[in-house]
Structures are given as C-alpha cells and as structure tokens.
C-alpha cells in the first residue's frame, strides 16, 4: 500500500523521543523546528542533548522506558540502541493508536520521516516509502540549490502572485503571468531586484 503524504501541525501536540544518543539528538533537533511540546526519555543523555536540556527546550525524564510515558503523546520516535526496547515501544504505541517511528526499521513504523529541505516558506520533502532512504537524501541534495533560489525570493514571488490575482481579470493573461513566475530568466531578474512589482514583470515579459 502506498503512503498518504501529509504535513503535520505539531503546535501543542505532545511528541516523545525515547533515547538519549546522537540519533535521538537528530530527532529532537528536527522536532524543535515544529514542536513546543517534546519529552525525552532515557537513563542518560549525550553531551549535546544535555546542553539542550539546560535550555529547557524539552521535558526530560531520566528513566528506562515505561509505557506510561507515551500515553499522552501524539507522536513517538523510538531511538534507543536496544532493538528489544524499540520493538516494545512499537507494540505499546500501536495498541494506543499512536504515530510511531523507529529509527532505521521501516517495517515497524506507521509513518516515515522523509528527507527535508526547509527554507523560509518552502518545505520540500522526498521519500522512497522506506525502500531506500539514502536515495531520498541524494534527491534532496541535488535539488537543494534550486529550492534555495526560490526560497531566497519567496517574499517577492508571493507579492507578485497576489498582484496578479488582484489585477488581472483576463484568465489567459493571468495564467501567462503566473507561469512566468516559474521561469528561470524571470527568477534571475527577481533575484537581482530588477522585477519587484507587476508593472516591471509585464514590461520585462514584453522584452523576453
């Protein structure tokens, strides 16, 4: 069965990471970009997680895993170095109807963490549906520069889009202008600040 793609709003939704090593650190750092309600469960923390803990950016329980810790969680990531513990977390989480991800064990997860580029308003994700995560990372790297160009100019692109929607009543012309915003030459002119409004866009298109 194919995956159903979705972007989650995690504001105020409880997220739980079980594990205190480098892998758990990566997952916590990723969650911190989207969540303000993170709990970490582990007997010990790696030095980097200890530093984050001192900043009070997550709640820390210095403990072995217990299923009581995940009862109120919306999303759970199992990142311990003990496969038996991770498997028990999966069993408990699925019984409770939770979203559960186990690092590097796709068949145990009910959701995957895709390769991500998150720049300003642009969120780009790519997944191989668990078949080959390394390929997803390669695709992310190969598209990074293009996405950066659009991200750097997203505010002007958004402004131009709004101007086109507000001022162009002719559907054919409106489509032409919208398509032009995705043209490489136009993007380069926007990047050089030679196009910052609809009038300049229309003028440049007559030349191009």
Buried (B, 14 or more C-beta within 10 A) or exposed (E): EEEEEEEEEBEEBBBBBBBBBEBBBBBBEBBBEBBEBBBBBBEEBBEBBEEBBEEEBBEBBEEEBEEEBBEEBBBBBBBBEBEEBBBBBBEBBBEBEBBBBBBEBBEBBEBBBBBBBBBEEEEBBBBBEEEEBEEBBEBBEEBBEEBBBBBBBBEBBEEBBEBBEEEBEEEEEBEBBBEBBEEEEBBEBBBEEEBEEBEBBBEBBEEE
